[in-house]
Amino acid sequence: MEGEPTLRLRIFDLNCWAIRYLSKRRQERVRLIGDTLRQEGFDLVLLQEVWSEQDYSDLKVKLARCYPFSHYFRSGVIGSGLCVFSKFPILDTLLYQYSLNGYPYMLQHGDWFCGKSVGLGRCHRHGSHSPFAFPLSLQLHAEYCRDKDAYLPHRLVQAWELSQFIRHTSKAADVVLLGGDLNMHPEDVGIRLLRGWTGLRDAFAEATHFEGCKKGCTLVPGNCFTDKSELLPFPLGIRIDYILYKAISSFTVKCEELKTTTGPAPGMNIPFSDHEAVMATLHIQRQGQPACATLGTADLALADVVTEARTEVGVGLRAAQQQRYSSGRMAVLALLLLLLQAVAALATLAGLGAEQPFPKLSFCLLAFLALGVLILATGLHLFHTMEVKMLHGTEDQMWMALRALQERP
């Protein structure tokens, strides 16, 4: 009701970089994160890259008194790495895995194996019988190389699916909160598409008071765990971790304060992660009249963003079609080679050939090689066929959205 006391909501978001056997000083940092969260007493904690379920279990035990409600989102081969800790009761959860998650043969990157996803948890405010918020924790595909970003089409598909996911799942909520590692700079087309299509507001841009790294950067050269060579074009660092929010019904949300960590944790010689944590303080209050539904951006500007994103997806679609054609041709050639070898072997067994054309060992090795190439090429052809379908489907969806924006009076 109007005049209802303002709710002060404190949110903590962090990409923990907790990869078992690979991340430096992982267990020590996870303990440090748990100790800090227990002392600070946030209302919502959104964590990414908690790849070990044992790490999650340890955090759950340590934080049980401060955050009695929690959930770990399981996905992919090695898990999504997403988890949520909350002071508010979590009524239900949902995990949505993006249709495109990189390439399985890019083993050094590994995004495909973890199954990049968005996790949703529906909460109730204490003393209320209506849904209060949708806290989301997510991570999009990493960039790896900004100059030659082979994953840009996949990341745009993920941003589009995330936008659609938010629009279709937030209708029954009062407030939407989204925190996570988006792996995109604030001016990138994916961020502009996500914010424009959903109306989400950036806590950094809206904060009344800010304290932390310059320009809100969350991947900074001063962090001892970051790869300094990747940040050479960005001497201040980059901002790829976000807390976004919006009011849906009769609520208003304002960001009072936003903070980021700035390297080593207080009293320690190491930071929490290779990313800086983002901490926001939001004020949420019910108003007398429901807020008007809005996309949050002028329709013409949003149409330009959708057009730009659709163009990039189209580029990715043509590249995927070329890869599908190449892998299909390789599979056909390997199959023809196997058939020729089979014919030669049958001719020799039937006595039609004068002599075995190759030594038996070489003949068998060639057959195994052709079989291996056939299996690999067939697998790649099927994967790129699915990739083409997903990119094509996203391109069609963007075209329908663009047409709806252009036809709007």
N, C-alpha and C positions, 0 to 999 in steps of 0.2 A: 504494500500500500504506500501511497505517497507520504513522505515524511518518515519512512522506515529508516532506522539507523544505517549509516554507511558501513559496508563490510570491507575491511582492510585485508587484502589477500596478498601474501608473500609467496613468490614463485622462484624456484631454483632450477636452472637448466644447465646441463653439462654433458659434453661428449667425453666420456671417461677414458677412451683409448685403453681398454683393458682386454687385450688379446693375449690369451694364455700362451706362454713360452716365447712370445715375440715382443710384447710391450715391456719397456724398461721399468723396473721397480714397481710392477703391477700390484702385487699384494700390499706393499707398503702404501701405495697411493690409494688403493681401495679402502684400507683401514683409515687413512687420513680423511678421505671423503666422508666415511661413516661418522668419524668423531666430530667433524665440522658440522654435519647436518644435525647431529644429536644436540650439539651446543646451540646452534642458531635457531632451530625451531621454525622452519618454514612451514607454510600450509600445504604446498604442492611441490614435489620434487620430480623432475623429468630427466631421466638419464638415458644416454645412448652409448653404444659400444661396450656394454657389459656382457661380453661374449661368454663368460663362464657362469653357468647356473650356480656353481658353488660360491662365486663372488656375490651373486644376488642373494643367496641364502644367508651368507654371513652378514650382509647389509640388513636383511630383513630381521634377523635376530637382534642385531645391535640397535636398530631403529624401531623396534616393536612398540616401545612405550611412547615415543614421540610421534610415530606415524603408524598407527594401528592397522591401516589399510594399505595394501600394496598389490601389485600384479606384475608378472614377468611375461612378456609377449614372445611366444615361440614361433619360429618361422625358418624356412630354408633348411640347408644342410647343417650349418653351424649355429643357427639361431639369429633372430633379428637384433639382439643386443639391447632391446628397448625395455625399460621398466619404469613404473610409476609408484611413488610413495605419497600417501595422502593422509591428512588429518580428518578429511571428510569421508564418510562411507562411500565406497565404490559399489554402485548397484550392479553394473554389468560392464563387460568389456567386449571389444571387437578388434580384430586385426585384419587389415587389408594389405595384401601383398601386391606390389605394382606388377603390371603385366610384362614390363621390360626391366631387366636388372643387370644390363651389361652382357658380357660374353663368357660362357663357361670355359673357353680355352685361354682366357686371360688369367692364368692362375696367379700371377704376381699381384693382381688387383683384388680378386676374391669377392667382388660385390655380388656376383651371381650366386655364390654359394651361401651367402648369409640371407639372401632374399630380402632386399630392402623393402621396408613396410612402413605403414603408419598405424599406431596403436591408439585406440579410442577407449576412454573410460567415462562412464556417465556417473556423476556424483550428485548427492543431495546435500544441501546446506542444512546445518543443524537447526532443528525447529521448523523446517519447511517440508511440505509434501510434494513439491514440484521440482522437476529437474533444475539443478542450479548451474551446472557447467559441464562442458565436454573438454577435459584436459587431454590434449593429444601429444604424443611423443613420436618423433619421426626422424628419419634420415633418408636423404636422397643420394643418388649415385655420385661418387666422388668425381672431381674434375680431372685430376692428375696432370694434365697439360692444357694450359689456357690457350696457347697459340694454335695448337692442333687438337682441339677437343673432340675426339671421336665419340664421346658419350653424350654430347649435347642433345641429340634427338631423343635419346633415352631419358635424360633428365627432364626434358620438356614434356614428354609423355607422362612422367611421374608427377610433374607439377600440375599438369592438366587433370590427371586422375585424382590427385590430392584435392584440387579445387572442387571437382565434382563430388568427391566423397564428403567434403565439408558441407557443401550446399545441401546435399541430400540427407545428411545425418544430423544436422544442427537445427532442423525446423522445430523440434520439440524442446529445445534448450533455451535457457535465458541468456547465457553467456557462452561464448566459444573462446577457448584458450588453446594456443598452438605453440609448442616449443620444440626446438630441435636443431640439428645440423642440416641445413638446406644445401650446403655445398655450392652456394651461388652468392655472388656479390649483390649488394642492394640495387644496383642499376641494371642487372642482368634481366633479360627478357622473361626468364622463368619466374623471378620474384615479382616482376610487374604484372605478369599474367595471374599469378596466385593472388596477389593483393587486389588487383582490379576485379577479378571474377568473383571473389568471395567478400570483398569489402573489409578484409582484415586490416587492422592498424598496427603499425610497427611501434613497439614500446620505446625503442631508441629515439625515433623521430618525435614521439608524442610526450616523452618524459618531461616533467617539470624540472627535475633535478637529475643530472647525470654525474657519475663518478666512476673512473676506471681508465682503460686504455684509450688513447686518442681515437676519435671517430668511432668508438665502440668496437674496435677490432677484437676479434676472438682468436685469431691465429697470428701471433706476433713473433718477430725475430728474437726478442728478448727471452722467450721461453726456451729452456735448455733442451726440450724434447722435440722442437720443431726442426724441419729440414730447412736450413737457412738458404740453400740454393733455390728452393721453390719460391721464396719470398723476396728474391733480389729485385724484381720489378716493383715491389711494394714495400718501401722502407719502413712504413708505419705498421704494416701488417694488413690483414684482410678481415672483413666481417662476414662470416658465413653461418654463425649461430644466432638464432632469433627467438624472441618471444613476441607473438602476434596475438591480437585479441579483437573481439567485437561483441557488442550487445545485440541480442536477437529480438527480444520482445520489449517489455516496458522497463528495461534496465538501462543504465548508463554506466560506462566504464571509463575511468581516467587513470593514466599512469602517473603516479606521484613521483616515483624514483626508480632509476635504473642504475645498476652497478655491474661492473665486470671485475674479475680478479685481475691482478697485474703481476703475474709471475709466481714466485714461491709463496706457499701458504704461510700464514702468520706463524712465526716461530720455527719454521722449517726451512730446509735448503732445497726443497723440490716443490714444483707446482702440483696441482691436482691431476693435470693431464697435459697433453700437447695443445689442447684447446683451453681458452679461458672460460670460466663459468660466467653465466649471465643470471643476474638476480633482479627481479622486478617487484615493485610494490604497487598494486592496483587498488583503486577505490571503486566499489561497485554499489550502486544505489538504485532502488526502484523509483520510477517516475509515475506520474499520474496517468499518462497516456502511452500506449505502445509506440515504440519508435518505428518510423516508416521504413519499410524494406528498401534497401538500396544496394547497388553494386559497389558503391564507394568510389566510383570514378566516372567522369563524363563518358557518355556512350561513344562518342567519336574517338576519344583517346583510347578507350578500351578496345574499340574495333581495330585501331592501329596496332595495338599490342597483340591481339589475337592473329592479325594478319602476319605480323613478324614471326610469331611462334609457328604458325602454320607453314610459312616459307621454310623455316629451319627443319621442321618435321618432314617436309617434302624433300629436302636435300638428303636427310637420313633415309627416307623411303627409297630414293633412287640408288643410294649406296647399298642398301640392303638387297635390293633387287639384283644389283650387279654381283654381290657376293653369293646370292642364291644361284644365279646363273653359273658362276664359276665353279661352285662346289658341285652343282648338278652335272656339269660337263666333266669334272674330274671323276665323279662316280660312274658316269657312263663309260669313260675311257678305261677305268679300272675293271669294270664289268666285261668290256670287250676283250681286255687282255686275259682275264680269267677264262673266258669262253675259248679264245685261241689256244690257250694252254691245255684246256680240257680236250679240244679237238685233236691237238698234237699228241696228247697222251693216249687217247683212244685209238688214233691211227697207229701208233707204235705197238699198242697191245694187240691190235688186229693184224699186225704184220704188214701194213700198207707202207710203212716208212722203212727205208733202208737201215737207218741207224737212229739212235736217240740223238736229236739235234743238240741237246745240252747235257752236261753231266747231271746226274740225278740230284745231287746236292744243290747245284745252282738252280735247277728247274724248280725244286721244292721251295727254295728261298724266294725265288721270284713269285711263285704262287702265293706264299704267305704275305709277301709285300703287297701284291695286288689286292689280296683279301683285306689286309689292314687299311689300305687306301680306300677301298670300297666302303668299308664300315665307317671310317672317319668322314669321308666325303658325304655319305648318306646322312650321317648324323648332323653335319654342318648344314646340309641342304634342308633338312627338316627344321632345324633351329632357325635358319634365316627365312624359311617360309612362314614360320610363326611370327618372326620379327616383322616381316612385310605386312602380315595381316593386322598386327597391333598398330603399326605406324599408319597404315591405310585407314584403319578404323578411327584413330585419333584425328587424322586429317579430315575425315568426313564429319566428325563431331564438331571440330573447330569451324568447319565451313557452315554447318547449320547454326552454330552460335553466332558467327559473323553475319549471316543473313538475317537472323532475328534482330541483331543490334542495328543493322542498316535499315530494316523495315520499321523499326520502332518510331512512332511519331515524335 
